[in-house]
Amino acid sequence: MGKEELQKITDSVIDKTLFCTKEVLTAEETARYMGISKSYLYKLTMRGEIPHYKPMGKMVYFNRAEVEEWLQQNRCATATEISDRVNKILMEKGGKR
């Protein structure tokens, strides 16, 4: 294993450890964590769509827990959950006749 390859593996382990333990992330770390480009992340901040902090007016920081919560918004129901809701509504309407 070459020195470069070993460095890449080391960097990857460090990144993953930081994402799991670090509470405040930079824009670059947040973009990598989310799997999006930094420019798209900045677009989300400019639109006010993602929670973020600007303690010094220019640098942007993100709370990892808030990012995770934001990512899990607007959950899409499974086909089974939708079917269960439909059946429940049909049963309720059937009993009110």
N, CA, C and O of each residue as an XYZ file, in Angstrom:
388
protein
N       0.860     -1.172      0.000
C       0.000      0.000      0.000
C       0.905      1.233      0.000
O       1.814      1.352      0.822
N       0.639      2.147     -0.938
C       1.455      3.347     -1.052
C       1.119      4.386     -0.006
O       0.075      4.329      0.643
N       2.016      5.330      0.144
C       1.855      6.399      1.136
C       0.616      7.249      0.830
O      -0.112      7.642      1.742
N       0.379      7.532     -0.464
C      -0.787      8.333     -0.865
C      -2.084      7.621     -0.535
O      -3.019      8.222     -0.007
N      -2.132      6.342     -0.848
C      -3.327      5.542     -0.586
C      -3.610      5.471      0.907
O      -4.761      5.582      1.329
N      -2.575      5.288      1.699
C      -2.714      5.241      3.150
C      -3.215      6.582      3.685
O      -4.036      6.616      4.602
N      -2.728      7.683      3.119
C      -3.168      9.019      3.543
C      -4.644      9.223      3.232
O      -5.372      9.808      4.034
N      -5.094      8.742      2.067
C      -6.511      8.859      1.695
C      -7.391      8.097      2.678
O      -8.442      8.584      3.095
N      -6.952      6.903      3.039
C      -7.717      6.090      3.998
C      -7.746      6.775      5.361
O      -8.790      6.818      6.012
N      -6.614      7.306      5.791
C      -6.534      8.020      7.068
C      -7.457      9.233      7.066
O      -8.183      9.461      8.034
N      -7.433     10.011      5.988
C      -8.296     11.187      5.871
C      -9.771     10.793      5.917
O     -10.582     11.475      6.545
N     -10.108      9.708      5.260
C     -11.493      9.233      5.246
C     -11.962      8.842      6.642
O     -13.080      9.171      7.040
N     -11.110      8.139      7.384
C     -11.454      7.736      8.749
C     -11.629      8.969      9.630
O     -12.562      9.031     10.431
N     -10.750      9.937      9.490
C     -10.838     11.172     10.272
C     -12.134     11.908      9.942
O     -12.834     12.363     10.846
N     -12.459     12.027      8.650
C     -13.695     12.691      8.229
C     -14.910     12.024      8.845
O     -15.776     12.695      9.406
N     -14.977     10.714      8.745
C     -16.133      9.986      9.270
C     -16.234     10.135     10.781
O     -17.336     10.256     11.317
N     -15.113     10.128     11.467
C     -15.107     10.310     12.917
C     -15.593     11.704     13.281
O     -16.382     11.868     14.211
N     -15.123     12.709     12.547
C     -15.552     14.086     12.810
C     -17.049     14.240     12.609
O     -17.719     14.876     13.422
N     -17.586     13.665     11.531
C     -19.012     13.783     11.257
C     -19.842     13.178     12.375
O     -20.948     13.646     12.646
N     -19.333     12.158     13.021
C     -20.074     11.494     14.088
C     -19.930     12.191     15.429
O     -20.796     12.046     16.293
N     -18.855     12.945     15.622
C     -18.585     13.519     16.940
C     -18.658     15.038     16.979
O     -18.962     15.607     18.027
N     -18.392     15.694     15.888
C     -18.343     17.150     15.844
C     -19.756     17.711     15.754
O     -20.541     17.273     14.914
N     -20.087     18.669     16.604
C     -21.435     19.239     16.604
C     -21.583     20.397     15.636
O     -22.641     20.565     15.029
N     -20.536     21.201     15.481
C     -20.587     22.357     14.590
C     -19.725     22.065     13.369
O     -18.541     21.749     13.490
N     -20.340     22.175     12.187
C     -19.649     21.868     10.942
C     -19.459     23.115     10.100
O     -20.292     24.021     10.124
N     -18.370     23.163      9.360
C     -18.154     24.242      8.396
C     -19.017     23.961      7.173
O     -19.627     22.897      7.065
N     -19.065     24.919      6.257
C     -19.845     24.728      5.032
C     -19.301     23.556      4.225
O     -20.066     22.747      3.699
N     -17.976     23.467      4.129
C     -17.367     22.376      3.368
C     -17.695     21.015      3.986
O     -18.033     20.070      3.273
N     -17.595     20.921      5.310
C     -17.912     19.667      5.992
C     -19.390     19.314      5.833
O     -19.741     18.152      5.631
N     -20.247     20.325      5.925
C     -21.684     20.091      5.794
C     -22.035     19.618      4.394
O     -22.824     18.688      4.230
N     -21.453     20.252      3.382
C     -21.716     19.847      2.001
C     -21.280     18.399      1.784
O     -22.000     17.617      1.164
N     -20.114     18.050      2.289
C     -19.630     16.671      2.148
C     -20.530     15.707      2.907
O     -20.835     14.619      2.418
N     -20.952     16.103      4.100
C     -21.823     15.273      4.926
C     -23.144     14.998      4.207
O     -23.667     13.885      4.246
N     -23.674     16.037      3.547
C     -24.951     15.919      2.860
C     -24.823     15.314      1.466
O     -25.811     14.869      0.883
N     -23.614     15.299      0.942
C     -23.406     14.768     -0.397
C     -23.830     15.725     -1.497
O     -24.264     15.298     -2.566
N     -23.704     17.032     -1.231
C     -24.065     18.047     -2.218
C     -22.870     18.976     -2.425
O     -21.894     18.924     -1.676
N     -22.956     19.814     -3.436
C     -21.866     20.763     -3.676
C     -21.955     21.914     -2.681
O     -23.019     22.211     -2.139
N     -20.826     22.544     -2.458
C     -20.781     23.691     -1.552
C     -21.626     24.840     -2.114
O     -22.271     25.566     -1.359
N     -21.620     24.999     -3.431
C     -22.402     26.088     -4.035
C     -23.898     25.858     -3.820
O     -24.641     26.813     -3.591
N     -24.349     24.598     -3.890
C     -25.766     24.326     -3.650
C     -26.108     24.566     -2.180
O     -27.190     25.061     -1.864
N     -25.189     24.217     -1.288
C     -25.407     24.474      0.141
C     -25.543     25.974      0.384
O     -26.422     26.404      1.131
N     -24.677     26.776     -0.244
C     -24.781     28.223     -0.100
C     -26.095     28.744     -0.657
O     -26.674     29.681     -0.108
N     -26.568     28.150     -1.731
C     -27.857     28.542     -2.302
C     -28.980     28.283     -1.291
O     -29.888     29.100     -1.137
N     -28.907     27.142     -0.610
C     -29.903     26.820      0.421
C     -29.856     27.826      1.567
O     -30.898     28.199      2.106
N     -28.650     28.270      1.944
C     -28.549     29.248      3.035
C     -29.082     30.602      2.589
O     -29.767     31.282      3.352
N     -28.770     30.999      1.352
C     -29.236     32.302      0.848
C     -30.763     32.356      0.759
O     -31.364     33.410      0.963
N     -31.378     31.225      0.456
C     -32.842     31.144      0.374
C     -33.492     31.003      1.747
O     -34.713     31.084      1.878
N     -32.660     30.789      2.770
C     -33.183     30.591      4.122
C     -33.863     29.245      4.284
O     -34.761     29.097      5.113
N     -33.446     28.265      3.502
C     -34.091     26.958      3.525
C     -33.459     25.980      4.511
O     -34.093     24.996      4.891
N     -32.224     26.235      4.928
C     -31.537     25.323      5.844
C     -31.038     26.129      7.043
O     -30.509     27.227      6.868
N     -31.198     25.597      8.262
C     -30.730     26.341      9.438
C     -29.205     26.466      9.433
O     -28.489     25.497      9.182
N     -28.729     27.669      9.713
C     -27.283     27.910      9.727
C     -26.971     29.085     10.638
O     -27.872     29.786     11.098
N     -25.693     29.290     10.893
C     -25.227     30.337     11.799
C     -24.123     31.134     11.125
O     -23.313     30.582     10.380
N     -24.095     32.437     11.392
C     -23.052     33.327     10.869
C     -22.528     34.181     12.021
O     -22.832     35.372     12.091
N     -21.750     33.594     12.920
C     -21.310     34.334     14.103
C     -20.399     35.520     13.802
O     -20.359     36.473     14.581
N     -19.680     35.481     12.709
C     -18.769     36.577     12.380
C     -19.228     37.326     11.124
O     -18.458     38.077     10.526
N     -20.466     37.119     10.739
C     -21.018     37.828      9.606
C     -20.753     37.215      8.252
O     -21.573     37.375      7.349
N     -19.644     36.522      8.069
C     -19.327     35.968      6.761
C     -19.237     34.447      6.776
O     -19.848     33.782      5.940
N     -18.489     33.896      7.713
C     -18.338     32.439      7.797
C     -19.672     31.803      8.178
O     -20.384     32.307      9.047
N     -20.002     30.695      7.525
C     -21.258     30.002      7.776
C     -20.959     28.676      8.472
O     -20.068     27.930      8.066
N     -21.717     28.404      9.520
C     -21.567     27.160     10.270
C     -22.919     26.488     10.407
O     -23.964     27.132     10.311
N     -22.881     25.181     10.634
C     -24.106     24.399     10.727
C     -24.034     23.488     11.936
O     -22.974     22.948     12.254
N     -25.167     23.317     12.611
C     -25.274     22.378     13.717
C     -25.629     21.025     13.111
O     -26.647     20.889     12.433
N     -24.788     20.031     13.356
C     -24.982     18.718     12.729
C     -26.357     18.138     13.028
O     -27.003     17.590     12.135
N     -26.813     18.252     14.274
C     -28.124     17.701     14.646
C     -29.247     18.408     13.881
O     -30.211     17.771     13.456
N     -29.118     19.726     13.709
C     -30.140     20.474     12.955
C     -30.115     20.093     11.481
O     -31.165     20.014     10.843
N     -28.930     19.857     10.938
C     -28.825     19.427      9.536
C     -29.484     18.062      9.372
O     -30.230     17.840      8.419
N     -29.211     17.153     10.299
C     -29.826     15.824     10.232
C     -31.346     15.920     10.317
O     -32.063     15.239      9.584
N     -31.830     16.776     11.221
C     -33.275     16.964     11.365
C     -33.863     17.553     10.084
O     -34.927     17.129      9.634
N     -33.169     18.527      9.501
C     -33.620     19.155      8.263
C     -33.663     18.136      7.123
O     -34.597     18.132      6.322
N     -32.644     17.272      7.057
C     -32.592     16.255      6.008
C     -33.748     15.262      6.112
O     -34.168     14.679      5.112
N     -34.254     15.077      7.324
C     -35.311     14.090      7.523
C     -36.708     14.698      7.486
O     -37.676     14.044      7.872
N     -36.823     15.929      7.032
C     -38.131     16.566      6.866
C     -38.846     15.959      5.666
O     -38.229     15.325      4.809
N     -40.120     16.161      5.625
C     -40.932     15.762      4.476
C     -40.747     14.295      4.106
O     -40.494     13.945      2.953
N     -40.878     13.469      5.103
C     -40.757     12.026      4.881
C     -41.825     11.564      3.906
O     -42.975     11.997      3.982
N     -41.452     10.705      3.011
C     -42.380     10.135      2.037
C     -42.884      8.801      2.582
O     -42.101      7.924      2.948
N     -44.185      8.671      2.626
C     -44.786      7.446      3.147
C     -44.531      6.284      2.189
O     -44.409      6.469      0.978
N     -44.454      5.087      2.763
C     -44.296      3.896      1.937
C     -45.643      3.535      1.320
O     -46.685      4.019      1.764
N     -45.620      2.699      0.314
C     -46.861      2.257     -0.335
C     -47.769      1.562      0.683
O     -48.989      1.714      0.630
N     -47.185      0.810      1.598
C     -47.964      0.120      2.623
C     -48.644      1.118      3.557
O     -49.814      0.946      3.900
N     -47.917      2.163      3.973
C     -48.507      3.177      4.856
C     -49.663      3.893      4.163
O     -50.691      4.156      4.787
N     -49.505      4.205      2.899
C     -50.575      4.878      2.139
C     -51.781      3.959      2.020
O     -52.920      4.387      2.209
N     -51.528      2.709      1.710
C     -52.618      1.739      1.594
C     -53.357      1.582      2.916
O     -54.586      1.510      2.942
N     -52.604      1.530      4.018
C     -53.222      1.423      5.346
C     -54.100      2.638      5.648
O     -55.191      2.494      6.199
N     -53.629      3.830      5.288
C     -54.430      5.051      5.506
C     -55.711      5.016      4.691
O     -56.782      5.360      5.191
N     -55.603      4.600      3.435
C     -56.775      4.524      2.556
C     -57.782      3.536      3.128
O     -58.976      3.827      3.198
N     -57.297      2.370      3.535
C     -58.196      1.362      4.109
C     -58.874      1.870      5.373
O     -60.054      1.602      5.596
N     -58.139      2.598      6.198
C     -58.706      3.140      7.438
C     -59.805      4.150      7.115
O     -60.868      4.137      7.736
N     -59.551      5.014      6.151
C     -60.553      6.016      5.748
C     -61.787      5.335      5.177
O     -62.913      5.710      5.502
N     -61.578      4.334      4.326
C     -62.709      3.610      3.737
C     -63.540      2.908      4.800
O     -64.768      2.883      4.723
N     -62.859      2.333      5.802
C     -63.577      1.650      6.880
C     -64.367      2.646      7.717
O     -65.487      2.354      8.137
N     -63.783      3.837      7.964
C     -64.484      4.854      8.746
C     -65.696      5.366      7.990
O     -66.758      5.558      8.584
N     -65.559      5.587      6.711
C     -66.691      6.061      5.886
C     -67.760      4.979      5.770
O     -68.953      5.281      5.729
N     -67.333      3.723      5.717
C     -68.282      2.619      5.607
C     -69.134      2.493      6.846
O     -70.289      2.075      6.763
N     -68.594      2.842      7.982
C     -69.319      2.718      9.251
C     -70.241      3.890      9.528
O     -71.059      3.811     10.444
N     -70.138      4.996      8.757
C     -70.927      6.196      9.019
C     -72.183      6.275      8.168
O     -72.933      7.244      8.285
N     -72.435      5.307      7.329
C     -73.597      5.347      6.425
C     -74.863      5.300      7.129
O     -75.921      5.326      6.500
